[in-house]
Amino acid sequence: MRSKQKPSRDAAAEITDLIIRKLEEGVAPWSRPWRVTGAGGRPLRHCGTPYTGINVLYLWAIADVRGYRSRYWMTYRQAEALGANVRRGEQGSLSVYYSSFKKTESDPVTGAETERSIRFLRHYIVFNADQIDGLPAYFYPADEDPTPVDPSARQSAIDAFFEPIPAEVRHGGDRAYFHPTFDYIQMPHQRSFKSMDHYASTRAHETVHWSGGTARLARTFGKRFGDQAYSFEELVAEIGSGLVCAHLGLPNELHDNHASYVGHWLGILRADKTAIIHAASKAEQAFNYLCGFADDQISPAESAPLEAVEPLAEAA
């Protein structure tokens, strides 16, 4: 008798459930990882290529839950190819990507045939280097230095990131926001912040909003998210700001996760299990757009983005 086929995993649901759980615990996965991991920055594939899109948030969240400190992730076979082995009993994590196939459809009236592409989410299993024995030493993080980084050591990187971006930034008042109608970023004076790191973290959030202006990425979520479009744009800005903070090495304590929006985000994620994948993709797109203004921009990741380029939203 043929054994029953094991049901396939619902990758989108697993990812969304974990993100929801972390938000309910008060820990946004895009704002915490560089304290948990021994070395800051995005999760890396075995070859050193950074993960993109939802894989960044999900693997950050997994590392937080399980206490992994290495940035490196790889499949069982990739570990073996490096002369290492995954320890017995270790639980793997998901890494997802979109695939597609062509489907030919016939018009029931005219009989004309049209071909359309159907996209679907696929996944494979990866393990953190902390779950693997025998890897070269650089896969494992060194012990963390408890000495805080002098903010001045980060200032050159902060300046190099923001200065080439041609956004109009006005200073004054006690609020930070992007004005979509008049297309400028409003920031309190730098002296109003506890440090330039705090200032940079806030400016990152508003600059991600700026990236979605009608003259640039033109983000719009009204058709899909309706009344929740404003909250969804805030989610994109939060994730994008988290990517900027990780890129610049800003400590996560500086990053305000806009707690007032958490309830809205939870509602969106519970109603649509692919919403977080969509948000992460748009945040990744915004981050890469902003990096493109710098002379020393980061190399684009080799992997294909998780979402096709779609009309994007005017930032609120």
C-alpha positions in Angstrom: 0.0 0.0 0.0 1.4 3.4 -1.0 2.1 5.6 1.9 0.3 8.9 2.2 2.3 11.8 0.7 3.5 14.3 3.3 1.6 17.6 3.0 3.7 20.5 1.7 4.5 23.3 4.1 2.7 26.6 3.7 5.8 28.8 3.7 3.8 32.1 3.6 1.7 31.1 6.6 4.7 30.0 8.6 6.6 33.2 7.9 3.6 35.4 8.7 2.8 33.5 11.9 6.3 34.0 13.2 6.3 37.8 12.3 2.9 38.1 14.0 4.2 36.4 17.2 7.2 38.7 17.3 5.1 41.8 16.9 2.8 40.6 19.7 5.8 40.2 21.9 6.8 43.7 21.1 9.9 42.8 19.1 9.8 43.9 15.5 12.1 41.5 13.5 13.5 44.4 11.4 14.7 46.4 14.4 16.5 44.0 16.7 19.0 41.6 14.9 22.3 43.4 15.2 22.2 43.0 19.0 21.4 39.3 18.9 23.8 38.3 16.2 27.5 38.5 16.9 28.1 40.6 13.8 25.6 43.1 12.5 24.0 43.2 9.1 21.8 41.0 6.9 21.8 37.2 7.0 24.3 35.8 4.5 24.2 32.7 2.3 27.1 30.3 2.6 28.9 32.1 -0.2 28.6 35.5 1.5 25.7 36.8 -0.7 23.2 38.8 1.4 19.6 37.5 1.6 16.9 39.9 0.4 13.2 40.6 0.9 11.2 38.5 3.3 14.2 36.1 3.9 16.0 38.9 5.8 13.1 39.5 8.2 12.3 35.8 8.7 15.9 34.7 9.3 16.5 37.6 11.6 13.4 36.5 13.6 14.5 32.9 13.6 17.9 33.9 14.9 16.2 35.9 17.6 13.9 33.1 18.7 16.7 30.4 18.7 19.6 32.6 19.8 21.8 32.1 16.7 24.6 34.6 16.5 26.1 33.7 13.1 25.0 35.6 10.0 25.5 32.6 7.7 22.9 30.1 6.6 23.2 27.2 4.2 21.6 23.9 3.1 22.6 20.5 4.3 24.4 19.8 1.1 26.2 23.1 1.1 27.5 22.4 4.6 28.7 19.0 3.4 30.5 20.6 0.4 32.4 22.7 2.9 33.5 19.6 4.8 31.1 20.3 7.7 28.0 18.6 9.0 24.7 19.7 10.5 24.3 18.3 14.0 21.8 15.5 14.5 18.4 16.7 15.5 18.8 20.3 14.4 15.7 22.0 13.0 16.0 23.7 9.6 14.5 27.0 8.6 12.7 28.2 5.5 14.3 30.2 2.7 11.7 31.2 0.1 11.6 32.4 -3.5 9.1 32.8 -6.3 9.0 30.5 -9.3 6.6 30.6 -12.2 5.1 28.5 -15.0 3.3 29.3 -18.2 -0.4 28.4 -18.6 -2.3 28.6 -21.9 -5.9 29.5 -21.7 -8.6 29.5 -24.4 -11.3 32.2 -24.7 -14.6 30.3 -24.5 -16.2 32.6 -27.1 -13.5 33.2 -29.7 -11.3 30.2 -29.0 -8.3 32.5 -29.1 -5.4 31.2 -26.9 -3.4 33.4 -24.6 -0.5 32.5 -22.4 0.0 33.9 -18.9 2.6 33.5 -16.3 1.5 32.1 -12.9 3.8 32.8 -9.9 4.0 30.7 -6.8 6.1 30.6 -3.6 8.7 27.9 -3.2 11.0 27.1 -0.4 14.0 25.1 0.7 15.6 24.4 4.1 18.6 26.1 5.5 20.6 25.9 8.7 22.4 28.5 10.6 26.2 28.1 11.0 25.6 27.8 14.8 23.9 24.5 14.0 26.8 23.1 12.0 30.1 21.6 13.1 33.4 21.8 11.1 32.9 25.1 9.2 35.8 27.4 8.7 36.3 29.8 11.6 34.9 32.9 9.8 31.4 31.4 9.7 31.2 31.7 13.5 31.0 35.2 15.1 33.7 36.3 17.5 32.7 37.2 21.1 30.9 40.5 21.2 32.8 43.5 22.4 30.6 45.1 25.2 32.2 48.5 24.6 29.7 50.7 22.8 30.8 52.1 19.4 31.7 55.7 19.4 29.0 57.4 17.3 31.7 59.4 15.6 33.0 56.2 14.1 29.6 55.8 12.3 29.2 59.4 11.2 31.2 59.1 8.0 29.0 56.1 6.9 25.9 58.0 7.8 26.9 61.1 5.8 28.0 59.0 2.8 24.6 57.3 2.8 22.3 60.4 3.1 24.3 63.2 1.4 23.9 61.9 -2.2 20.1 61.4 -1.8 18.4 64.5 -3.5 15.6 64.8 -1.0 14.7 68.2 0.3 15.1 68.1 4.1 13.8 70.9 6.2 14.6 71.3 9.9 12.5 72.8 12.6 9.5 71.9 14.8 9.0 68.8 16.9 7.8 66.3 14.3 9.4 64.2 11.6 7.4 63.4 8.5 7.4 63.3 4.7 5.0 65.7 3.0 3.8 64.0 -0.2 2.1 67.0 -1.7 5.0 69.4 -1.5 7.6 66.6 -1.6 9.9 67.3 1.3 11.1 65.7 4.5 10.5 67.6 7.7 12.9 66.8 10.6 13.4 68.4 14.0 16.8 70.1 14.4 19.7 67.7 14.9 20.3 69.2 18.4 16.8 68.0 19.4 18.0 64.3 19.2 19.9 62.5 21.8 22.6 61.7 19.3 23.3 61.8 15.5 22.6 58.1 15.5 19.0 58.8 16.7 18.7 61.5 14.1 19.9 59.1 11.3 17.5 56.4 12.4 14.5 58.8 12.2 15.7 60.3 8.9 16.0 56.8 7.4 12.3 56.2 8.1 11.2 59.4 6.5 13.6 58.9 3.5 12.0 55.5 2.8 8.7 57.3 2.7 10.3 59.9 0.3 11.4 57.1 -2.0 7.8 56.2 -2.6 6.8 59.7 -3.9 5.0 60.0 -7.2 8.1 61.2 -9.0 10.2 58.2 -7.9 8.9 54.7 -7.0 5.2 55.9 -6.9 4.1 53.4 -4.3 0.4 52.9 -4.0 -1.4 50.3 -1.9 -4.9 51.6 -2.1 -6.2 48.9 -4.5 -5.0 46.0 -2.4 -5.2 47.3 1.1 -7.9 50.0 0.9 -8.3 51.8 4.2 -5.2 50.1 5.6 -2.9 51.5 2.8 -1.5 54.2 5.2 -0.6 51.7 7.8 0.9 49.4 5.2 3.1 52.2 3.9 4.3 52.8 7.5 5.2 49.1 7.7 7.2 49.4 4.5 9.0 52.4 5.9 9.7 50.6 9.2 11.2 47.6 7.4 13.2 49.8 5.0 14.5 51.9 7.9 15.5 48.7 9.7 17.5 47.7 6.6 19.2 51.2 6.5 20.0 51.0 10.3 21.5 47.5 9.8 23.5 48.7 6.8 24.9 51.7 8.8 25.5 49.7 12.0 23.1 51.7 14.1 22.1 50.1 17.3 18.6 48.8 17.3 17.7 50.7 20.5 17.6 53.9 18.5 14.9 52.6 16.1 11.3 53.5 17.0 9.0 50.8 15.8 6.0 53.1 15.9 4.0 51.0 18.3 0.8 52.9 17.5 0.7 51.1 14.1 1.4 47.6 15.5 -2.4 46.8 15.9 -3.0 47.8 12.3 -0.1 45.7 11.0 -1.3 42.7 12.9 -4.7 43.1 11.3 -3.2 43.3 7.8 -0.9 40.3 8.4 -3.7 38.1 9.8 -6.0 38.9 6.9 -3.4 38.3 4.2 -0.6 35.8 4.7 1.4 37.1 1.8 1.2 40.8 3.0 4.5 40.7 4.9 6.3 39.2 1.8 4.9 42.1 -0.2 6.0 44.7 2.4 9.5 43.3 2.6 9.8 43.3 -1.1 8.8 47.0 -1.4 11.1 47.9 1.5 14.0 46.1 -0.3 13.2 48.0 -3.5 13.2 51.3 -1.6 16.5 50.5 0.2 18.2 49.6 -3.2 16.8 52.8 -4.7 18.3 54.9 -1.9 21.6 53.1 -2.1 21.8 53.8 -5.8 22.4 57.5 -5.1 25.7 56.8 -3.3 29.0 56.7 -5.1 30.0 53.6 -3.2 26.7 51.8 -3.5 26.3 48.2 -2.4 26.3 45.5 -5.0 22.8 44.3 -5.8 22.1 40.8 -4.5 22.4 38.0 -7.0 19.1 36.5 -6.2 15.9 37.6 -8.0 13.5 39.8 -6.0 10.5 38.0 -4.4 8.0 40.3 -6.1 7.7 41.6 -9.6 8.0 45.3 -9.9 4.5 46.8 -9.4 3.1 50.3 -9.3 4.1 51.6 -5.9 2.4 53.9 -3.4 2.6 57.6 -2.7 4.1 57.7 0.8 1.9 59.1 3.5 
